[in-house]
């Protein structure tokens, strides 16, 4: 290539680079808002294809998200109606707990949203307790407890009931785990003193039964420190806690 042609090409490239980096709005004398609008207009004109593609992608994503939630709500409403129909038929036909359990467990497997689980687990726990299968009743109410985080008092109640069911089948290890969760959730609560006292007492009772005297003593002392009103009826649980403390002291 001729050296002069090559030099011209290099000079031309340099000029293009200078123009590319030169501020085309350097001599603009309007306000800042007018300058921003002018810059945006030029940017939009130069990149209109990419802008429209970006807007289109956002619209498609939003439509997909909205469509998903609308379909999920539709499925939830449909499943709610089906569950209520199933429960109403069971009441009218006076179905046995066994038959109701079979229907609910089949429904649980078929539902797609997963938003009905809490309601079904509670019903199944009640039905299993009615037929005397307390271990299964505890499993379902424990699932319900794990499903929610607030309000913590309701979560504690589910775990407390699970502990009570496991107590009835002498599963002291799992019952203790359930009672511990319930008492921990209730420790800072000031509204349900009677419930809190019983949760601490049953935790202590099973701790002592499993050889944890220190833990049992700590929780029993918490029972005795609870200050309740006359409506709380703490006399019985405090009396039991005092008796157990004496028993621990003598053992």
C-alpha positions as CSV (number, residue, x, y, z in Angstrom):
1,X,0.0,0.0,0.0
2,X,1.3,3.5,-0.9
3,X,2.6,5.2,2.3
4,X,0.6,8.4,1.5
5,X,-2.6,6.4,1.2
6,X,-1.8,4.6,4.5
7,X,-1.1,8.0,6.2
8,X,-4.4,9.3,5.0
9,X,-6.2,6.3,6.3
10,X,-4.5,6.7,9.7
11,X,-5.4,10.4,9.8
12,X,-9.0,9.7,8.8
13,X,-9.3,7.1,11.6
14,X,-7.9,9.6,14.1
15,X,-10.4,12.2,13.0
16,X,-13.2,9.7,13.5
17,X,-12.0,8.9,17.0
18,X,-11.8,12.6,17.9
19,X,-15.3,13.2,16.6
20,X,-16.6,10.1,18.5
21,X,-15.2,11.5,21.8
22,X,-16.1,15.1,21.1
23,X,-19.0,16.5,23.0
24,X,-21.6,17.3,20.4
25,X,-23.5,19.4,22.9
26,X,-20.5,21.5,24.1
27,X,-21.9,24.7,22.6
28,X,-25.5,24.1,23.8
29,X,-26.7,27.1,25.8
30,X,-30.0,25.9,27.2
31,X,-31.0,24.7,30.7
32,X,-29.8,21.5,32.2
33,X,-33.2,19.8,31.8
34,X,-33.3,20.8,28.1
35,X,-29.8,19.4,27.7
36,X,-30.7,16.1,29.3
37,X,-33.8,15.9,27.1
38,X,-31.8,16.6,24.0
39,X,-29.1,14.0,24.9
40,X,-31.8,11.4,25.6
41,X,-33.5,12.2,22.2
42,X,-30.2,11.6,20.4
43,X,-29.5,8.5,22.3
44,X,-33.0,7.1,21.6
45,X,-32.7,7.8,17.9
46,X,-29.3,6.1,17.7
47,X,-30.4,3.1,19.8
48,X,-34.1,2.9,19.0
49,X,-33.9,-0.8,17.9
50,X,-32.2,-1.9,21.2
51,X,-34.6,0.3,23.2
52,X,-37.7,-1.2,21.7
53,X,-36.3,-4.7,22.1
54,X,-35.6,-4.0,25.7
55,X,-39.1,-2.7,26.3
56,X,-40.6,-5.7,24.5
57,X,-38.6,-8.1,26.7
58,X,-39.7,-6.3,29.9
59,X,-43.4,-6.4,28.7
60,X,-43.1,-10.1,28.0
61,X,-41.6,-10.9,31.4
62,X,-44.2,-8.8,33.2
63,X,-47.0,-10.5,31.3
64,X,-45.5,-14.0,32.2
65,X,-45.2,-13.1,35.9
66,X,-48.7,-11.6,36.1
67,X,-50.1,-14.6,34.2
68,X,-48.4,-17.0,36.6
69,X,-49.8,-15.4,39.7
70,X,-53.3,-15.1,38.2
71,X,-53.3,-18.7,37.3
72,X,-52.0,-19.7,40.7
73,X,-54.8,-17.7,42.4
74,X,-57.3,-19.3,40.1
75,X,-56.0,-22.8,41.0
76,X,-56.1,-21.9,44.7
77,X,-59.7,-20.7,44.5
78,X,-60.7,-23.8,42.6
79,X,-59.0,-26.1,45.1
80,X,-60.6,-24.2,48.0
81,X,-64.1,-24.9,46.5
82,X,-63.2,-28.5,45.9
83,X,-61.9,-29.0,49.5
84,X,-65.0,-27.3,51.0
85,X,-67.3,-29.5,48.9
86,X,-65.4,-32.6,50.1
87,X,-65.7,-31.5,53.7
88,X,-69.4,-30.7,53.4
89,X,-70.1,-34.1,51.8
90,X,-68.3,-35.8,54.6
91,X,-70.4,-34.0,57.2
92,X,-73.7,-34.8,55.4
93,X,-72.8,-38.4,54.9
94,X,-71.3,-38.7,58.5
95,X,-68.2,-40.4,57.1
96,X,-65.9,-42.2,59.5
97,X,-62.5,-40.6,60.3
98,X,-60.8,-43.3,58.2
99,X,-62.8,-42.4,55.1
100,X,-62.3,-38.7,55.6
101,X,-58.5,-39.3,56.1
102,X,-58.3,-41.3,52.8
103,X,-60.2,-38.5,50.9
104,X,-58.1,-35.7,52.3
105,X,-54.7,-37.5,51.8
106,X,-55.8,-38.2,48.2
107,X,-56.7,-34.5,47.7
108,X,-53.4,-33.5,49.3
109,X,-51.5,-35.5,46.6
110,X,-53.6,-34.0,43.8
111,X,-53.4,-30.3,44.7
112,X,-51.0,-28.3,42.6
113,X,-50.6,-24.9,44.4
114,X,-49.3,-26.2,47.8
115,X,-51.3,-23.4,49.4
116,X,-53.9,-25.7,50.9
117,X,-51.4,-27.8,52.8
118,X,-51.7,-26.0,56.2
119,X,-55.5,-26.4,56.2
120,X,-55.4,-30.0,55.2
121,X,-52.6,-30.9,57.7
122,X,-54.6,-29.5,60.6
123,X,-57.7,-31.5,59.5
124,X,-55.7,-34.7,59.1
125,X,-54.1,-34.2,62.5
126,X,-57.6,-33.8,64.1
127,X,-59.0,-36.9,62.4
128,X,-56.0,-39.1,63.2
129,X,-56.3,-38.0,66.9
130,X,-60.0,-38.9,66.8
131,X,-59.2,-42.4,65.7
132,X,-56.5,-42.7,68.3
133,X,-53.4,-42.6,66.0
134,X,-51.6,-39.9,68.0
135,X,-48.2,-40.5,66.4
136,X,-49.7,-39.7,62.9
137,X,-51.7,-36.8,64.4
138,X,-48.5,-35.4,65.8
139,X,-46.7,-35.7,62.5
140,X,-49.3,-33.6,60.7
141,X,-49.7,-30.9,63.3
142,X,-45.9,-30.6,63.4
143,X,-45.9,-30.0,59.7
144,X,-48.4,-27.3,60.2
145,X,-46.1,-25.7,62.8
146,X,-43.2,-25.8,60.5
147,X,-45.3,-24.2,57.7
148,X,-45.8,-20.9,59.5
149,X,-43.6,-18.4,61.3
150,X,-46.1,-15.8,62.5
151,X,-47.9,-15.3,64.7
152,X,-45.4,-17.1,66.9
153,X,-48.1,-18.0,69.5
154,X,-50.0,-20.1,66.9
155,X,-46.8,-21.7,65.8
156,X,-46.0,-22.6,69.4
157,X,-49.6,-24.0,69.9
158,X,-49.1,-26.4,67.0
159,X,-45.8,-27.7,68.4
160,X,-47.3,-27.9,71.9
161,X,-50.2,-30.0,70.6
162,X,-47.7,-32.2,68.7
163,X,-45.8,-32.7,72.0
164,X,-49.0,-33.6,73.7
165,X,-49.9,-36.2,71.1
166,X,-46.4,-37.7,71.3
167,X,-46.6,-37.8,75.1
168,X,-49.7,-40.0,74.7
169,X,-47.7,-42.6,72.8
170,X,-44.7,-42.3,75.2
171,X,-42.4,-40.8,72.5
172,X,-40.7,-38.7,75.1
173,X,-37.7,-37.7,72.9
174,X,-39.8,-36.2,70.1
175,X,-42.3,-34.8,72.6
176,X,-39.5,-33.0,74.4
177,X,-38.3,-31.5,71.1
178,X,-41.9,-30.2,70.4
179,X,-42.3,-28.7,73.9
180,X,-38.9,-27.1,73.7
181,X,-39.8,-25.3,70.5
182,X,-43.2,-24.2,72.0
183,X,-41.6,-22.9,75.2
184,X,-38.8,-21.1,73.3
185,X,-41.3,-19.3,71.1
186,X,-43.4,-18.2,74.1
187,X,-40.6,-17.1,76.4
188,X,-40.9,-13.4,75.6
189,X,-44.7,-13.4,75.3
190,X,-46.7,-11.6,78.0
191,X,-50.2,-12.3,76.8
192,X,-50.7,-16.0,77.3
193,X,-49.1,-16.7,80.6
194,X,-51.0,-19.9,81.4
195,X,-50.1,-21.5,78.0
196,X,-46.4,-20.4,78.5
197,X,-46.3,-21.9,82.0
198,X,-47.6,-25.2,80.9
199,X,-45.1,-25.3,77.9
200,X,-42.2,-24.7,80.3
201,X,-43.6,-27.3,82.8
202,X,-43.9,-30.1,80.2
203,X,-40.5,-29.3,78.8
204,X,-39.0,-29.5,82.4
205,X,-41.0,-32.7,83.1
206,X,-39.5,-34.5,80.1
207,X,-36.1,-33.1,80.7
208,X,-36.1,-34.6,84.1
209,X,-37.5,-37.8,82.8
210,X,-34.6,-37.9,80.3
211,X,-31.9,-37.2,82.9
212,X,-31.4,-33.4,82.3
213,X,-31.9,-32.2,85.9
214,X,-30.2,-28.8,85.3
215,X,-32.4,-28.0,82.3
216,X,-35.5,-29.2,84.1
217,X,-34.7,-27.0,87.1
218,X,-34.2,-23.9,84.9
219,X,-37.5,-24.3,83.2
220,X,-39.4,-25.0,86.4
221,X,-38.0,-21.8,87.9
222,X,-39.3,-20.0,84.9
223,X,-42.8,-21.3,85.6
224,X,-42.6,-20.0,89.2
225,X,-41.5,-16.6,88.0
226,X,-44.4,-16.0,85.7
227,X,-46.7,-13.3,87.1
228,X,-50.2,-13.8,85.8
229,X,-53.6,-12.3,86.6
230,X,-56.5,-14.2,88.3
231,X,-57.8,-15.1,84.9
232,X,-54.5,-17.0,84.1
233,X,-55.2,-19.8,86.6
234,X,-51.5,-20.5,87.3
235,X,-52.1,-22.2,90.7
236,X,-52.1,-25.8,89.4
237,X,-49.1,-25.5,87.1
238,X,-47.1,-23.7,89.8
239,X,-48.0,-26.3,92.3
240,X,-46.8,-29.1,90.0
241,X,-43.6,-27.2,89.2
242,X,-42.9,-26.8,92.9
243,X,-43.5,-30.5,93.5
244,X,-41.2,-31.4,90.7
245,X,-38.5,-29.0,91.9
246,X,-38.6,-30.8,95.3
247,X,-38.3,-34.1,93.6
248,X,-35.3,-33.0,91.6
249,X,-33.7,-31.7,94.8
250,X,-34.1,-35.0,96.6
251,X,-32.9,-37.2,93.6
